[in-house]
């Protein structure tokens, strides 16, 4: 999965002392003496799964703000390969992940950094952001005023820090252009602090967006702004789409092993239909001449599965004759959109459930 050349390029080159074959093996690391940002090496298979091989990858001892690793997170090889090249600094660009809502863009950055020991700070972009919100501003204090550093200022001087800008395509293009110096790896002048800040060797910037910065051609996302082409070309771009039916079925099997396989298959197919309707795919029917603007994300799918198990075990629900699969879908998703203005959307998703069940029954009958 990962060749030695890639790993070598990610590791600082230092002179090594001649090997003494009679020398004793080094003592194991004393984790009590390690601090955030201390370089460590771990096997790829231990971090990303057995399929990624036993190559050792350079990372860091986790800090206070290193994300918590999700042991069940499903990594995709193409995403991990690009992500590691970005973290290693071999590719001198920041990382931009684009894709539909709830596809896992932010989760990928957090879970990659969780394995590699990088600290992550998220900044929520919106149209009213100014550059000082990132660099820092002058605040009033008891003694007068003092400079209060922003996340960008802090991150550029931290040991191993990723600044993650969520929904960067909502930023005013002028603010994005103000980051060009940072994206180029150059020192940034901060007038409020009256100093230059220099990016540390282990500062990285990542961004997510529902568009790739070229504007929202789908008309699904309000507030998305077309970014300057000079900003777009400064990023390494990765497309993140929804998991396939096979991937999600496997995830359900691992995380909710007692779930009936038939129910799991129904859920995965219904989730796909909602996503197809969301992005306007021809495989899903239009809902009242408009695309569905809600989706069953992987997280919602897992919630639906767990609720189904709980409802199925309820004697009262069984006695009432109600369907656990349909009843569980209500708190998982439908109840949040089942107001008068959105009732047709809840009805459409229930229609997807009925449709999938009928198709599966017909398929089983034919076979």
C-alpha positions in Angstrom: 0.0 0.0 0.0 2.7 2.5 0.9 6.2 2.3 -0.6 9.4 2.9 1.2 10.2 6.0 -0.9 7.1 7.7 0.4 8.0 7.0 4.0 11.6 8.0 3.5 10.5 11.4 2.0 8.3 12.0 5.0 11.2 11.4 7.5 13.8 14.0 8.3 17.2 12.9 7.0 19.8 12.7 9.8 23.2 11.1 10.0 23.2 7.7 11.6 25.9 6.3 13.8 27.6 3.1 12.4 25.6 0.0 13.5 27.2 -2.2 16.1 25.7 -5.7 15.7 26.7 -6.5 19.3 24.9 -3.5 20.7 21.9 -4.2 22.9 18.4 -3.5 21.7 17.2 0.0 22.6 14.9 0.3 25.7 11.2 0.8 25.0 9.9 4.3 25.0 8.9 5.7 28.3 5.6 7.3 27.5 5.7 9.4 30.7 8.6 11.4 29.2 6.9 12.0 25.9 5.2 15.3 25.1 2.9 16.4 22.3 4.8 16.6 19.1 7.5 14.1 20.0 8.3 12.1 16.9 7.2 8.4 17.0 6.8 5.7 14.4 3.9 3.3 14.0 3.0 0.5 11.6 0.5 1.4 8.9 -1.5 -1.7 9.6 -1.9 -0.7 13.3 -3.3 2.7 12.3 -5.3 2.1 9.2 -6.0 -1.6 9.1 -4.3 -4.9 8.1 -4.7 -4.1 4.4 -2.3 -1.2 4.6 0.8 -3.4 5.4 3.5 -3.2 8.0 5.5 -0.2 6.8 6.4 2.1 9.6 5.2 5.6 9.3 6.5 8.7 11.0 4.0 10.5 13.3 3.9 12.3 16.6 2.9 11.5 20.2 -0.7 12.8 20.6 -1.4 16.1 22.3 -4.4 17.4 24.2 -6.2 18.4 21.0 -5.4 15.3 19.0 -8.8 13.7 17.9 -10.0 10.5 19.5 -9.5 7.6 17.2 -12.6 5.7 16.1 -11.5 2.0 15.8 -14.3 1.3 13.4 -13.6 4.2 11.0 -13.3 2.9 7.4 -10.2 4.3 5.6 -10.0 4.4 1.8 -6.6 3.7 0.3 -6.6 6.6 -2.2 -7.6 9.1 0.5 -5.0 7.8 3.0 -2.2 7.9 0.4 -2.8 11.6 -0.5 -3.4 12.5 3.2 0.0 11.0 4.2 1.8 12.8 1.4 0.1 16.0 2.7 1.1 15.5 6.3 4.6 14.5 5.4 5.2 17.7 3.6 6.4 15.9 0.5 3.6 17.7 -1.5 4.0 21.4 -0.5 0.3 22.2 -0.7 -2.6 22.4 1.7 -5.4 19.8 1.5 -8.9 20.5 0.2 -11.7 17.9 0.6 -14.9 18.5 -1.4 -18.0 16.4 -1.7 -21.7 16.2 -0.7 -22.9 16.9 2.8 -22.3 14.1 5.4 -19.9 12.2 3.2 -17.2 12.3 5.8 -14.8 15.1 4.7 -14.1 16.4 8.2 -14.1 12.9 9.7 -11.3 11.9 7.4 -9.0 14.7 8.4 -9.7 14.1 12.1 -9.3 10.3 11.9 -6.1 10.5 9.8 -4.6 13.0 12.4 -5.8 10.8 15.3 -3.6 8.0 14.0 -0.6 10.1 13.1 -0.7 12.1 16.4 -1.4 15.6 15.0 -3.5 18.1 16.9 -6.5 19.5 15.0 -8.4 22.7 15.5 -11.6 23.4 13.5 -12.6 26.8 12.3 -16.2 27.2 11.1 -16.2 29.4 8.0 -19.1 31.7 7.2 -19.7 34.7 5.0 -19.0 37.3 7.7 -15.5 36.0 8.6 -12.7 38.5 8.5 -9.0 37.6 8.3 -8.4 38.9 11.9 -10.7 36.1 13.1 -8.0 33.7 12.1 -4.9 35.7 12.8 -5.9 37.4 16.0 -7.1 40.8 17.2 -6.5 43.4 19.9 -8.7 42.9 22.9 -9.4 45.2 25.9 -7.8 44.1 29.1 -7.6 45.5 32.7 -4.3 47.1 31.8 -5.4 48.5 28.4 -5.3 46.3 25.4 -3.4 43.1 24.3 -3.1 41.0 21.3 -5.2 37.8 21.4 -3.9 35.3 18.9 -6.2 33.4 16.6 -6.1 29.8 15.6 -4.0 30.5 12.6 -1.4 32.4 14.7 -1.3 29.6 17.3 -1.2 26.8 14.7 1.8 28.2 12.8 3.9 28.0 15.9 2.7 24.7 17.3 4.6 21.4 17.3 2.3 19.4 15.1 -0.9 21.3 14.3 -3.6 21.1 11.6 -5.9 24.0 11.1 -9.1 22.6 9.6 -11.3 25.3 8.0 -14.8 23.8 7.7 -16.9 24.9 4.7 -14.2 27.1 3.2 -16.3 27.8 0.1 -18.5 29.9 2.4 -15.6 32.4 3.0 -15.6 35.7 1.1 -13.0 35.3 -1.7 -11.1 38.3 -0.3 -10.5 36.4 3.0 -9.4 33.3 1.1 -7.0 35.4 -0.9 -5.6 36.8 2.3 -4.4 33.3 3.2 -2.3 33.0 0.0 0.9 33.8 1.9 0.2 31.0 4.4 -0.8 28.6 1.7 2.6 29.3 0.0 4.4 28.5 3.3 5.6 32.1 3.7 5.7 34.3 6.9 2.5 36.3 7.4 2.5 39.9 8.6 0.0 40.4 11.4 -0.5 44.1 11.9 -2.4 43.7 15.2 0.6 42.0 16.7 3.1 44.1 14.7 5.1 41.1 13.8 5.6 38.3 11.2 4.5 34.8 12.1 6.4 32.0 10.5 4.9 28.6 9.7 6.5 25.9 11.7 7.8 22.8 9.9 4.8 20.8 11.1 2.0 23.2 10.5 -0.7 22.0 8.0 -3.8 23.6 6.7 -6.8 21.6 5.5 -10.2 22.8 4.2 -13.5 21.2 3.4 -16.3 22.4 1.2 -19.4 21.1 -0.6 -18.0 22.6 -3.7 -14.4 22.5 -4.9 -14.2 26.3 -4.8 -15.6 26.8 -8.3 -19.2 27.6 -7.1 -22.2 25.4 -6.5 -23.5 24.2 -9.8 -26.0 21.9 -8.1 -27.8 24.8 -6.3 -28.0 22.6 -3.2 -25.9 24.7 -0.8 -26.8 28.2 0.1 -24.1 30.7 0.7 -21.4 28.9 -1.3 -19.2 31.4 -3.1 -16.9 30.9 -6.1 -13.3 31.3 -4.9 -10.4 32.9 -6.7 -8.7 30.5 -9.1 -5.4 31.5 -7.5 -6.7 30.2 -4.2 -8.0 26.9 -5.7 -4.7 26.0 -7.4 -2.8 26.3 -4.1 -4.6 23.2 -2.7 -4.3 19.5 -3.2 -7.8 18.4 -4.0 -9.5 15.2 -2.9 -13.1 14.2 -3.7 -15.0 12.5 -0.8 -18.2 10.7 -1.8 -20.6 8.5 0.2 -19.6 5.0 1.1 -20.7 2.3 -1.3 -23.5 -0.1 -0.4 -21.0 -2.9 0.2 -18.8 -0.7 2.5 -21.8 0.4 4.6 -23.2 -3.1 4.8 -19.8 -4.3 6.1 -19.8 -1.4 8.6 -23.2 -2.3 9.9 -22.1 -5.9 10.3 -19.1 -4.9 12.4 -20.8 -2.2 14.5 -24.3 -3.8 14.9 -23.6 -7.5 14.5 -26.9 -8.7 15.9 -28.9 -6.7 13.3 -30.9 -8.9 10.9 -29.1 -9.0 7.5 -32.3 -8.4 5.7 -32.9 -5.2 7.7 -29.3 -4.1 7.2 -29.7 -4.5 3.4 -33.0 -2.5 3.4 -31.4 0.3 5.4 -28.4 0.6 3.1 -30.5 0.7 0.0 -32.9 3.3 1.4 -29.9 5.4 2.4 -28.5 5.3 -1.1 -31.9 6.4 -2.6 -32.0 9.4 -0.3 -28.5 10.4 -1.4 -29.3 9.9 -5.1 -32.4 12.1 -4.6 -30.2 14.7 -2.8 -27.7 15.0 -5.6 -30.4 14.7 -8.3 -29.4 11.3 -9.6 -31.6 9.8 -12.2 -31.9 6.6 -10.1 -34.2 8.4 -7.6 -37.6 10.1 -8.4 -37.9 13.8 -8.0 -39.9 14.9 -4.9 -42.6 17.4 -5.9 -40.4 18.7 -8.7 -37.5 19.2 -6.4 -34.6 17.2 -5.1 -34.6 15.9 -1.6 -32.5 18.2 0.6 -31.9 15.7 3.5 -29.8 12.6 3.4 -29.3 9.5 5.5 -25.7 9.8 6.5 -23.6 6.9 7.7 -24.0 8.2 11.2 -27.8 8.4 10.8 -27.7 4.9 9.3 -26.0 3.5 12.4 -28.4 5.3 14.7 -31.3 3.8 12.7 -29.8 0.3 13.0 -29.3 0.6 16.8 -32.8 2.0 17.3 -34.3 -0.8 15.2 -32.7 -3.4 17.5 -34.0 -1.6 20.6 -37.5 -1.3 19.2 -37.5 -4.9 18.0 -36.8 -6.0 21.6 -39.7 -4.0 23.0 -42.7 -6.2 23.9 -45.1 -3.2 23.8 -44.1 -2.4 20.2 -44.4 -6.0 19.2 -47.9 -6.2 20.8 -49.0 -3.1 18.9 -48.1 -4.6 15.6 -46.0 -1.6 14.6 -42.9 -2.1 12.4 -39.6 -1.7 14.3 -37.8 -0.7 11.1 -40.2 2.1 10.3 -40.7 3.2 13.9 -36.9 3.5 14.4 -36.6 5.7 11.3 -38.8 8.4 12.9 -36.4 9.5 15.7 -33.4 8.8 13.6 -34.4 11.2 10.8 -38.1 11.7 10.0 -39.2 13.5 13.1 -36.8 16.4 12.5 -38.4 17.1 9.1 -41.9 16.0 9.7 -43.4 19.5 10.1 -46.1 20.8 7.7 -43.6 22.5 5.4 -41.4 19.4 5.0 -43.9 16.6 5.4 -43.6 15.6 1.8 -39.9 14.9 2.3 -40.6 12.6 5.2 -43.3 10.9 3.1 -40.8 10.5 0.2 -38.3 8.7 2.5 -41.0 6.4 3.8 -41.8 5.8 0.2 -38.2 4.8 -0.4 -38.5 2.3 2.4 -41.7 0.8 1.0 -40.1 0.7 -2.5 -37.0 -1.2 -1.3 -39.0 -3.7 0.6 -41.3 -4.5 -2.3 -38.3 -4.8 -4.7 -36.5 -7.2 -2.3 -39.7 -9.3 -1.8 -40.1 -9.5 -5.6 -36.5 -10.5 -6.0 -36.7 -13.2 -3.4 -39.9 -14.5 -4.9 -38.3 -14.7 -8.4 -35.2 -16.4 -7.1 
